[in-house]
């Protein structure tokens, strides 16, 4: 976490604003994911440790506690992990996803069969710590560029089979999702252009192919390419690996061409780190794509504690 960042969640308020509604993921989507994770952990014999040393009718009350400041994501996954092991487990949440918490703050009380709680503990914490780490990193980035109104956008650089969860965590931190997969938006990149005759023609061809309801975005590396795709009618442009001065000129050209009938959204990308975020936002780009949110964020330290 960047130096001096631990208090930004509280100085700037809740990372989730009314303009960025966090729609919860439905239990019907989460159940199979949690069940598969529990099956991986329980293996062929179940929790042999708890079965060996804890009486089958023993009950317990434990508390999910954040051990550092951050933003929470994954509470429903934690709840389902415990209740999948034993539907009678009581899960009393004290906070909700997208909420900032302080070190030592209780997130939820969990009460029920002790064996069930301990069997689900690691699965619940794995989801909660990982997703809260993403939400926290996103909230830090959002706060860093808040005065410029710049979107913080995630990418498809996600752990296989966890994309829907990781992108949800980005939203919990106040970020914006890019496309979920290859099928819901067009993004023409340099590797596509290597097999196309003309960059402007690629834009026009893609727009005809997918129709008006599907977003078409194209990646450009130079201002010359940018001018071509603007003329071709591009409405979303990825400005890849440009220095700050070039980004500023590119953003200016995009916004100069924006009218009430044609809006161009420009997004900076290319290994942008936290220390460069503010400088990039100052160039006037509409969004900044950050791969590290999902592929490199550190987990938030959260524990399941017994209170005597």
C-alpha positions in Angstrom: 0.0 0.0 0.0 1.4 3.4 -1.0 2.8 5.5 1.9 0.2 7.7 3.5 -2.7 5.9 1.7 -4.2 4.1 4.7 -6.5 7.0 5.6 -7.8 7.9 2.1 -10.8 5.6 2.4 -12.0 7.6 5.4 -11.0 11.1 4.2 -12.8 10.7 0.9 -15.7 8.6 2.2 -17.0 5.3 0.9 -15.2 4.2 -2.2 -18.6 3.0 -3.7 -20.6 6.1 -4.7 -24.2 6.3 -5.8 -23.0 6.9 -9.4 -21.3 3.5 -9.4 -23.9 1.0 -8.1 -22.5 -2.3 -6.9 -24.9 -5.0 -8.0 -24.4 -8.1 -5.8 -23.5 -11.3 -7.6 -26.4 -13.8 -7.2 -26.1 -16.8 -4.9 -27.0 -19.0 -7.9 -23.8 -17.9 -9.6 -21.6 -18.1 -6.5 -22.8 -21.5 -5.2 -21.1 -23.7 -7.7 -17.8 -21.7 -7.4 -17.8 -22.1 -3.6 -18.8 -25.8 -3.7 -15.9 -26.5 -6.1 -13.5 -24.7 -3.8 -14.7 -26.6 -0.7 -14.4 -29.9 -2.6 -10.8 -29.1 -3.5 -10.0 -28.5 0.2 -12.0 -31.3 1.7 -10.5 -33.9 -0.7 -11.4 -37.6 -0.2 -11.7 -37.7 3.6 -12.9 -34.3 4.7 -11.4 -32.3 7.6 -9.7 -35.1 9.4 -8.1 -32.7 11.9 -11.4 -31.3 13.2 -13.0 -34.8 13.1 -10.2 -36.2 15.2 -10.2 -33.6 18.0 -13.6 -31.8 18.1 -16.8 -33.4 19.3 -19.4 -33.5 16.5 -22.0 -31.5 18.5 -19.6 -28.8 19.6 -20.7 -25.2 18.7 -18.6 -22.1 18.3 -19.0 -18.4 17.6 -16.2 -16.8 15.6 -15.6 -13.4 14.1 -14.2 -12.3 10.8 -11.9 -9.4 11.6 -9.9 -7.1 9.3 -6.3 -6.7 10.5 -5.6 -3.7 8.4 -7.4 -0.7 6.7 -9.0 -1.5 3.4 -12.1 -2.0 1.3 -14.1 -5.2 1.5 -15.3 -7.5 -1.2 -16.4 -11.2 -1.0 -18.8 -11.2 1.9 -21.3 -13.4 0.1 -18.7 -15.9 -0.8 -17.6 -16.1 2.8 -21.2 -16.6 4.0 -21.8 -19.3 1.4 -18.6 -21.2 2.3 -19.8 -21.5 5.9 -23.5 -22.2 5.1 -22.6 -24.8 2.4 -20.8 -26.8 5.1 -23.8 -26.4 7.4 -27.0 -24.6 6.3 -27.9 -23.9 10.0 -24.8 -21.6 10.4 -25.7 -18.1 11.4 -23.7 -15.4 9.5 -24.3 -11.9 10.8 -22.6 -9.4 8.6 -21.5 -6.1 10.1 -20.4 -4.5 6.9 -21.1 -4.8 3.2 -19.0 -5.1 0.1 -17.5 -1.8 -1.1 -17.3 -0.5 2.4 -14.1 0.8 3.9 -12.9 -0.7 7.2 -10.2 -0.1 9.7 -7.7 -2.5 11.2 -9.4 -4.4 14.1 -12.9 -3.9 12.7 -15.3 -6.9 12.9 -16.8 -7.8 9.5 -19.2 -10.6 10.6 -20.0 -12.9 13.4 -20.3 -16.6 12.4 -22.0 -19.1 14.8 -22.7 -22.8 14.4 -21.2 -26.2 14.4 -17.5 -25.9 15.2 -16.4 -28.6 12.7 -18.4 -26.9 9.9 -16.9 -23.4 10.7 -13.3 -24.7 10.8 -13.8 -26.7 7.6 -15.0 -23.6 5.7 -12.5 -21.2 7.3 -9.8 -21.3 4.7 -12.1 -21.2 1.7 -14.0 -18.2 3.1 -10.8 -16.3 4.0 -9.1 -17.1 0.6 -12.0 -15.5 -1.2 -12.4 -12.6 1.2 -8.7 -11.6 1.5 -8.0 -11.9 -2.2 -11.1 -9.9 -3.4 -10.7 -7.3 -0.7 -7.1 -6.8 -1.8 -8.3 -6.1 -5.3 -11.0 -3.7 -4.0 -8.5 -2.0 -1.8 -6.0 -1.5 -4.6 -8.7 -0.2 -6.8 -10.0 2.2 -4.2 -6.5 3.6 -3.8 -6.2 4.2 -7.6 -9.7 5.7 -7.7 -8.8 8.2 -4.9 -5.5 9.1 -6.6 -7.3 10.4 -9.7 -10.6 11.4 -8.2 -10.1 15.2 -8.7 -9.8 14.6 -12.5 -12.9 12.4 -12.9 -10.8 9.7 -14.6 -12.1 6.2 -14.7 -10.0 3.4 -13.3 -10.6 0.4 -15.6 -9.6 -3.2 -15.2 -8.5 -5.7 -17.9 -8.8 -9.4 -18.8 -5.6 -10.1 -16.9 -7.4 -12.2 -14.4 -6.9 -15.6 -12.8 -8.6 -18.2 -15.0 -12.1 -19.1 -13.8 -12.1 -16.2 -11.2 -12.7 -13.4 -13.6 -16.3 -12.7 -12.6 -15.2 -12.4 -9.0 -12.1 -10.3 -9.6 -14.0 -7.9 -11.8 -16.7 -7.7 -9.2 -14.0 -6.7 -6.6 -12.8 -3.9 -8.9 -16.4 -2.6 -8.9 -16.5 -2.8 -5.1 -13.4 -0.6 -5.0 -15.1 2.0 -7.2 -13.5 1.0 -10.5 -15.0 0.3 -13.9 -15.0 -3.0 -15.7 -13.7 -3.4 -19.3 -15.1 -6.2 -21.3 -15.8 -9.5 -19.4 -14.6 -11.7 -22.3 -13.9 -11.9 -26.0 -17.6 -12.0 -26.9 -19.1 -8.9 -25.4 -17.0 -6.1 -27.0 -14.6 -5.7 -29.9 -11.0 -4.6 -29.1 -8.8 -4.4 -32.1 -5.2 -4.7 -31.0 -1.8 -4.6 -32.7 -1.8 -8.3 -33.3 -5.1 -8.0 -35.1 -3.9 -5.1 -37.2 -0.9 -7.2 -38.3 -3.3 -9.2 -40.4 -5.5 -6.3 -41.6 -4.9 -4.2 -44.7 -5.8 -0.9 -43.1 -6.4 0.4 -39.6 -9.3 2.6 -40.5 -10.9 -0.2 -42.6 -10.6 -2.5 -39.5 -12.8 -0.1 -37.5 -15.4 0.3 -40.2 -15.5 -3.5 -40.8 -15.9 -4.3 -37.1 -18.7 -1.8 -36.6 -20.6 -3.3 -39.5 -20.0 -6.8 -38.2 -21.3 -6.4 -34.7 -23.9 -3.8 -35.1 -24.7 -0.6 -33.1 -25.2 -2.2 -29.6 -21.7 -3.7 -29.3 -18.8 -1.5 -28.3 -15.9 -1.3 -30.8 -12.5 -0.2 -29.4 -9.2 0.1 -31.2 -5.7 0.3 -29.9 -3.3 2.9 -31.3 0.4 3.5 -30.7 0.9 6.7 -32.5 -0.9 10.0 -33.2 -0.9 9.2 -36.9 -2.9 6.0 -36.2 -5.2 8.0 -33.9 -6.1 10.5 -36.6 -6.9 7.6 -39.0 -9.3 5.9 -36.6 -11.0 9.2 -35.6 -11.8 9.8 -39.2 -13.1 6.2 -39.5 -15.6 6.9 -36.7 -14.0 5.2 -33.8 -15.9 5.9 -30.5 -13.5 4.2 -28.0 -9.7 4.3 -28.4 -7.0 2.6 -26.4 -3.9 4.8 -26.2 -1.2 2.2 -25.7 2.3 2.8 -24.3 2.3 6.6 -24.9 4.3 9.1 -22.8 2.5 11.8 -20.9 3.0 14.5 -23.5 1.7 12.3 -26.3 -1.2 11.2 -24.1 -2.1 14.8 -23.6 -2.1 15.6 -27.3 -4.1 12.4 -28.0 -6.7 13.2 -25.4 -7.1 16.7 -26.9 -7.6 15.4 -30.4 -10.2 12.9 -29.2 -12.1 15.5 -27.3 -11.9 18.1 -30.1 -13.7 15.6 -32.3 -16.4 14.9 -29.6 -19.8 16.3 -30.5 -23.4 15.7 -29.3 -23.7 12.9 -31.9 -20.2 11.5 -31.7 -18.4 10.9 -28.4 -14.9 9.6 -28.3 -13.7 7.9 -25.1 -9.9 7.6 -24.8 -8.2 5.2 -22.4 -4.6 5.0 -21.5 -2.9 1.7 -21.1 0.5 0.0 -21.0 2.0 -0.9 -17.7 0.9 2.2 -15.8 1.8 2.0 -12.2 0.4 3.7 -9.1 3.2 6.3 -9.1 2.2 7.5 -12.6 -1.6 7.6 -12.2 -2.0 11.2 -11.3 0.3 12.4 -14.2 -1.7 10.3 -16.6 -5.0 11.6 -15.3 -3.7 15.1 -15.8 -3.4 14.5 -19.5 -7.1 14.5 -19.9 -7.7 10.9 -20.8 -11.1 9.5 -19.8 -9.9 6.2 -18.4 -6.7 4.4 -17.3 -6.5 0.6 -17.8 -4.7 -1.1 -14.9 -3.8 -4.8 -15.3 -2.2 -5.0 -11.8 -5.5 -4.6 -10.1 -6.4 -8.2 -10.9 -3.1 -9.9 -11.5 -0.9 -8.4 -8.8 -2.9 -7.0 -5.9 -1.8 -8.0 -2.4 -4.4 -9.8 -0.3 -6.0 -7.9 2.6 -5.1 -9.4 6.0 -8.4 -10.8 7.4 -8.7 -13.4 10.1 -11.3 -15.6 11.7 -10.9 -15.1 15.4 -12.2 -16.7 18.6 -13.2 -14.3 21.3 -13.4 -15.9 24.8 
